[in-house]
C-alpha cells in the first residue's frame, strides 16, 4: 500500500516536472519570437528612417545663396533652388528640368542668360517688374466682379504646385460655384522673355501673385505653394485617390488602365504626365528621359496645346477624387488632415481660414475648369505661351453669367 502511494507520488512529481519543462520551453520560444519581431520592426523603422534621411547637395551659378545644403532624399532641383533663396535675375532655367531628382554629394550649376550677350539691362527682372507697373495705379483690382448692377463676391486663390502647376481658384460663395483656371508655366506676363516659372523662382510668390493679378485684372486674395513632398503626403493622408487611368499613362508607368487607387507618388506622376507620343516631339535619347521639361524640344505648338489639355484633364480627375476621398473622412479626421496639410505648404491662409474655406467649397456640387485663353509660340529653342488678357476677362464674365443663370433656375417656383 505504501509502495503504491510512493509510486503515485513519484509519477505526480515527474508529470509536474515535465509540464514545468514544457511551460518554460514554450515561454522561452515565445520570448525568442517576440525578440525576433522587435528586431524586424526595428529594421523596418530603420528603413523608414533611411527613407526620410536627408542628403547633401550643392548648388552654384545664378542662385542667391550658392552653398551645400542638407535636403530631403526625395527632393528635386526646384526644392534645392528654393533652399538657395531662389534665382538671380540673370538665371536661365529654360533648358533645365526643375523636377529632376537630387543626388547625394552632387553639385548643380544654374547658367546665366547674359553670358553671351553684351546688353544685360533687359535681364534685370526686379527692375522690369517695378517699371512695368510704375505708370499704373497702385490700387489693385477689386476681388468682386461687377456685372451690370450685380456685384458678385468672389474669393480668389493662387495655387502653385511646384515647379510647374499654376492655377487660379475662383470661389463664388453666393453662387455656390468654384472654378479653376490653369495658367501654363511658360506664360509671358511681362514685356520680356521671362516666363511665369522664371518669375516665381526669381522674385518669389508675393511678386508673382502681384504680377498675375495686375496683368489679368483679377485680385488674388490668398496663395498656396505646395512642393512635391507636401502633395504626396496630402494624398497619403487621404488614403489615396481613385481615378480612371488612361492607356498612355498606364503604359508609361507599367500599370493597368482603368479604375485604380493611386498613392501619393503615382498621383503626383499622374498630374504632371505629358503624352510625348501625342506631341510628336523630336529629341535625343538623353532628353527622352525628361518627362517634365517642355521647352527644349521641337514640337508642333498645336500638339503641345492638346497635350496640356489632356494633362489638365488628369489634374481635374485628381481634384475630384481628392474631394471624394476627403468627404469620406469623419469630421475630426477632416480637420486633422487640413491642419497637417497647412503645416506642409507655404501659404498666407491661417488654419482657421483653410478649414472654413474647405468646408464651404467642398459643399459646392461641382467644379468647373478651364485654361486661360492664349496661344503657344516657338521662338528659337523655346516654347512660350502668350495669354490673351481681354479674352480671359470676357471668359470670366460669361462664366459668372452662366453661374447666375443656373442659380436662378434652381430657385423654387411657388
C-alpha atoms as one frame of an Amber mdcrd trajectory, in Angstrom:
protein
   0.000   0.000   0.000   2.786   2.433   0.938   4.698   1.349  -2.145   1.737
   2.233  -4.386   1.453   5.631  -2.766   5.184   6.299  -3.244   4.951   5.331
  -6.931   1.933   7.582  -7.374   3.788  10.448  -5.696   6.876   9.913  -7.904
   4.692   9.830 -11.037   2.954  13.042  -9.964   6.277  14.798  -9.386   7.593
  13.554 -12.728   4.491  14.837 -14.580   4.828  18.178 -12.805   8.474  18.458
 -13.853   7.543  17.569 -17.447   4.807  20.217 -17.501   7.260  22.706 -15.989
   9.841  21.951 -18.687   7.200  22.274 -21.429   5.962  25.567 -19.965   9.469
  27.031 -19.653  10.323  25.859 -23.176   7.150  27.469 -24.539   7.868  30.654
 -22.625  11.437  30.729 -23.964  10.182  30.122 -27.515   7.633  32.928 -27.132
  10.366  35.222 -25.847  12.546  34.416 -28.860   9.636  35.090 -31.244   8.897
  38.439 -29.577  12.588  39.344 -29.759  12.690  38.483 -33.467   9.570  40.585
 -34.111  11.080  43.532 -32.241  14.274  43.224 -34.255  12.310  43.024 -37.522
  10.246  46.025 -36.525  13.422  47.848 -35.676  14.730  47.039 -39.130  11.506
  48.384 -40.648  11.798  51.551 -38.567  15.410  51.902 -39.653  14.283  51.508
 -43.261  11.667  54.244 -42.751  14.280  56.459 -41.152  16.584  55.841 -44.097
  13.790  56.830 -46.467  13.357  60.059 -44.553  17.077  60.747 -44.314  18.483
  63.959 -45.675  21.236  64.142 -48.246  23.778  66.831 -49.017  23.865  68.592
 -52.380  25.477  71.765 -53.632  24.161  74.433 -55.969  26.102  77.234 -57.632
  25.862  79.651 -60.526  22.915  82.037 -60.764  21.298  81.415 -57.362  21.040
  83.871 -54.488  22.937  81.775 -51.928  25.309  79.250 -53.545  26.229  76.594
 -50.965  25.962  72.956 -49.951  22.621  72.160 -48.320  21.021  69.371 -46.335
  17.843  68.414 -48.145  15.302  65.597 -48.236  16.402  62.472 -50.086  13.287
  62.771 -52.265  13.925  66.410 -53.203  14.041  67.743 -56.747  16.035  70.612
 -58.239  13.274  73.176 -57.664  13.423  72.466 -53.913  17.200  72.907 -53.912
  16.835  76.260 -55.707  14.354  77.393 -53.058  16.846  76.325 -50.371  19.312
  78.685 -52.051  16.792  81.542 -51.729  15.835  81.457 -55.401  17.453  82.522
 -58.657  19.258  85.690 -59.588  17.677  87.748 -62.357  20.423  86.539 -64.751
  19.467  82.878 -64.336  18.377  80.858 -67.358  16.354  77.752 -66.456  14.656
  77.334 -69.840  16.842  74.312 -70.649  16.785  72.846 -67.143  14.433  70.250
 -65.730  13.457  71.620 -62.304  11.768  68.349 -61.419  14.882  66.187 -61.733
  15.735  64.247 -58.549  18.676  65.395 -56.437  21.611  63.005 -55.987  23.685
  62.820 -52.822  27.059  64.615 -52.917  26.215  66.246 -56.271  26.638  69.864
 -57.329  24.169  71.596 -59.658  25.016  74.654 -61.734  22.421  77.217 -62.853
  23.615  79.032 -66.009  23.045  82.703 -66.799  21.203  84.388 -69.651  23.718
  87.143 -70.272  26.840  85.039 -70.749  26.878  85.678 -74.490  25.014  88.992
 -74.603  26.596  92.421 -74.039  23.424  94.314 -73.112  22.268  92.885 -69.774
  19.736  95.608 -68.906  16.887  93.529 -70.347  17.647  90.807 -67.788  17.164
  92.915 -64.654  13.908  91.255 -63.657  13.326  93.207 -60.395  13.703  96.481
 -62.311  11.464  95.244 -65.133   8.841  94.260 -62.560   8.984  97.662 -60.885
   8.912  99.630 -64.155   6.039  97.558 -65.570   3.639  98.995 -63.002   5.001
 102.495 -62.302   2.528 104.099 -64.699  -0.360 102.046 -63.431  -2.454 102.783
 -60.386  -1.191 101.276 -57.147  -4.781 100.248 -56.378  -5.281  96.574 -57.086
  -8.381  95.309 -58.928 -11.327  94.534 -56.677 -11.953  90.916 -55.675 -15.588
  91.206 -56.677 -16.787  91.054 -60.260 -19.217  93.758 -61.376 -21.785  92.597
 -63.936 -24.247  95.365 -64.693 -25.845  96.184 -61.355 -24.769  92.912 -59.757
 -21.714  92.865 -57.541 -20.586  89.230 -57.490 -18.477  88.390 -54.446 -15.615
  86.011 -55.028 -12.569  84.650 -53.211  -9.558  84.104 -55.448  -6.628  81.854
 -54.551  -3.399  81.329 -56.474  -2.340  77.690 -56.208   1.218  76.766 -57.204
   2.206  73.110 -57.402   5.967  73.352 -57.713   7.586  73.566 -60.044   5.179
  73.977 -62.965   1.476  73.899 -61.984  -0.254  77.295 -61.682  -3.990  77.546
 -61.041  -6.329  80.393 -60.118  -9.146  79.127 -57.887 -12.286  81.314 -58.016
 -14.862  80.659 -55.291 -18.261  82.366 -55.560 -19.973  81.878 -52.154 -23.448
  83.198 -53.086 -23.472  81.300 -56.381 -22.094  78.139 -54.731 -19.599  77.664
 -57.526 -15.869  77.008 -57.815 -13.859  77.497 -60.989 -10.240  76.512 -61.615
  -8.246  78.252 -64.352  -4.892  76.787 -65.400  -2.076  79.132 -66.411   0.747
  77.450 -68.396   4.116  77.831 -66.674   5.596  79.163 -69.922   3.218  82.176
 -69.898   4.789  85.565 -70.656   3.317  88.180 -68.332   5.963  90.902 -68.627
   7.499  92.701 -71.587  10.393  90.257 -71.961  11.018  86.531 -72.309  10.718
  85.740 -68.612   8.104  83.044 -68.172   5.796  82.622 -65.214   8.026  79.873
 -63.793  11.088  82.151 -64.104   9.294  84.944 -62.246   8.312  82.690 -59.343
  11.783  81.232 -58.771  13.447  84.634 -59.171  11.153  87.094 -57.394   9.188
  84.788 -55.087   5.498  84.128 -54.589   4.321  87.590 -53.488   5.620  89.475
 -56.576   4.413  86.602 -58.780   0.950  86.910 -57.292   1.079  90.677 -57.814
   2.109  90.357 -61.479  -0.647  87.819 -62.225  -3.401  89.847 -60.605  -2.359
  93.084 -62.321  -1.904  91.572 -65.750  -5.113  89.541 -65.578  -7.022  92.211
 -63.632  -8.077  89.641 -61.038  -7.312  90.337 -57.392  -5.804  87.316 -55.673
  -6.752  87.150 -52.004  -4.513  84.262 -50.959  -1.822  81.936 -52.238  -0.843
  78.316 -51.608   2.543  76.959 -52.694   2.946  73.199 -52.478   6.049  71.129
 -53.109   6.193  67.514 -54.236   6.621  66.057 -50.724   3.648  68.023 -49.405
   1.400  66.845 -52.245   2.404  63.203 -51.787   1.817  63.439 -48.044  -1.589
  65.052 -48.611  -2.731  62.246 -50.935  -1.480  59.613 -48.494  -3.377  61.319
 -45.652  -6.495  60.879 -47.788  -5.565  57.192 -48.152  -5.105  57.632 -51.881
  -7.348  58.779 -54.722  -9.343  56.716 -57.195  -9.015  57.768 -60.850  -9.577
  56.235 -64.266  -6.098  55.687 -65.714  -5.767  56.333 -69.424  -3.838  53.899
 -71.587  -0.974  56.316 -72.293  -0.170  56.948 -68.621  -0.678  53.304 -67.654
   1.779  52.109 -70.312   4.379  54.713 -69.324   4.335  53.552 -65.676   3.696
  49.838 -66.255   0.213  49.962 -64.697  -3.167  48.634 -65.771  -5.516  51.097
 -67.410  -8.964  51.691 -65.947 -10.045  52.490 -62.414  -7.220  52.417 -59.922
  -6.452  53.855 -56.478  -3.238  55.862 -56.596  -0.989  56.633 -53.665   0.785
  59.961 -53.321   3.711  59.106 -55.603   1.636  57.882 -58.543  -0.907  60.685
 -58.095   1.991  63.138 -58.396   3.227  61.445 -61.561  -0.328  61.358 -62.939
  -0.982  65.108 -62.646   2.308  66.036 -64.311   2.332  63.437 -67.083   2.615
  64.660 -70.683   1.967  62.234 -73.516   5.006  62.888 -75.691   3.792  60.418
 -78.322   0.867  62.740 -78.944   3.150  65.773 -79.005   5.343  64.045 -81.607
   8.376  65.939 -80.431  11.904  65.454 -81.739  14.526  64.698 -79.103  17.669
  62.722 -78.484  17.914  59.740 -76.153  19.001  61.839 -73.175  16.090  64.260
 -73.417  13.676  61.374 -73.807  14.169  60.570 -70.118  12.934  64.026 -69.127
   9.182  63.769 -68.511   8.602  67.328 -67.314  10.722  69.684 -69.401   8.679
  71.047 -72.291  10.804  73.898 -73.597  13.852  72.264 -75.171  12.468  70.153
 -77.974  10.912  70.765 -81.345   7.168  70.252 -81.376   4.099  71.498 -83.149
   2.500  74.147 -80.833  -0.943  72.672 -81.596   0.185  69.214 -80.473   1.715
  70.759 -77.352  -1.514  72.595 -76.591  -3.512  69.364 -76.921  -1.108  67.560
 -74.589  -1.567  70.286 -71.982  -5.337  69.959 -72.297  -5.072  66.241 -71.507
  -2.751  66.898 -68.558  -5.181  69.464 -67.190  -7.906  66.832 -67.545  -5.874
  64.445 -65.391  -5.456  67.168 -62.808  -9.236  67.642 -62.769  -9.739  63.921
 -62.185  -7.378  64.046 -59.209  -9.082  67.146 -57.765 -12.480  65.455 -57.938
 -11.020  62.242 -56.498  -9.466  64.245 -53.654 -12.843  65.783 -52.870 -14.402
  62.325 -52.781 -11.677  60.902 -50.534 -11.856  63.920 -48.230 -15.622  63.663
 -47.875 -15.280  60.032 -46.811 -13.324  61.090 -43.711 -15.117  61.689 -40.428
 -15.322  65.343 -39.227 -12.457  65.014 -36.739 -10.167  63.379 -39.359 -11.021
  66.145 -41.848  -9.859  68.906 -39.500  -6.785  66.884 -38.525  -5.903  66.361
 -42.192  -6.302  70.053 -43.044  -4.088  71.059 -40.127  -1.372  68.638 -41.239
  -1.566  69.860 -44.844  -1.428  73.524 -43.743   1.874  72.835 -41.976   3.461
  71.420 -45.139   2.538  74.220 -47.572   3.627  77.834 -47.903   0.510  79.981
 -47.589  -0.893  83.183 -46.152  -4.050  81.305 -45.131  -4.489  80.516 -41.434
  -5.613  77.061 -40.295  -8.973  78.542 -39.285  -9.429  80.127 -42.716  -8.410
  76.947 -44.521 -10.901  74.870 -42.533 -13.647  77.428 -43.190 -12.928  77.684
 -46.932 -12.649  73.934 -47.424 -15.895  73.331 -45.539 -17.729  75.806 -47.763
 -16.034  74.929 -51.048 -16.482  71.195 -50.631 -20.208  71.710 -50.236 -20.284
  73.033 -53.803 -21.909  70.366 -56.014 -19.414  70.630 -58.860 -16.251  72.414
 -60.010 -15.735  73.963 -63.444 -12.378  74.047 -65.181 -10.638  75.961 -67.915
  -7.355  77.285 -69.234  -6.548  80.909 -69.721  -7.073  81.845 -73.411  -3.915
  82.334 -75.440  -1.542  80.630 -77.843   1.736  78.710 -77.775   4.529  80.116
 -79.921   8.015  78.738 -80.608  10.907  81.198 -80.576  14.261  79.628 -81.437
  14.716  76.741 -78.991  11.947  77.669 -76.563   8.151  77.493 -76.355   6.208
  80.406 -74.845   2.554  80.886 -74.051   1.034  84.306 -74.777  -2.059  84.882
 -72.605  -4.972  86.765 -74.136  -5.991  89.043 -71.244  -9.122  90.585 -72.869
 -10.402  87.128 -73.783  -9.760  85.946 -70.235 -11.831  88.808 -68.848 -14.670
  88.021 -71.274 -14.430  84.319 -70.404 -14.762  85.089 -66.686 -17.779  87.319
 -67.227 -19.522  84.734 -69.408 -18.736  82.030 -66.856 -20.261  84.058 -63.996
 -23.355  84.885 -66.062 -23.789  81.161 -66.638 -23.464  80.507 -62.888 -26.066
  83.198 -62.143 -28.477  81.713 -64.690 -28.030  78.226 -63.249 -28.558  79.543
 -59.715 -31.766  81.345 -60.699 -33.101  78.233 -62.437 -32.615  76.297 -59.208
 -34.897  78.644 -57.254 -38.222  77.022 -56.255 -41.315  78.250 -58.059 -44.327
  78.966 -55.804
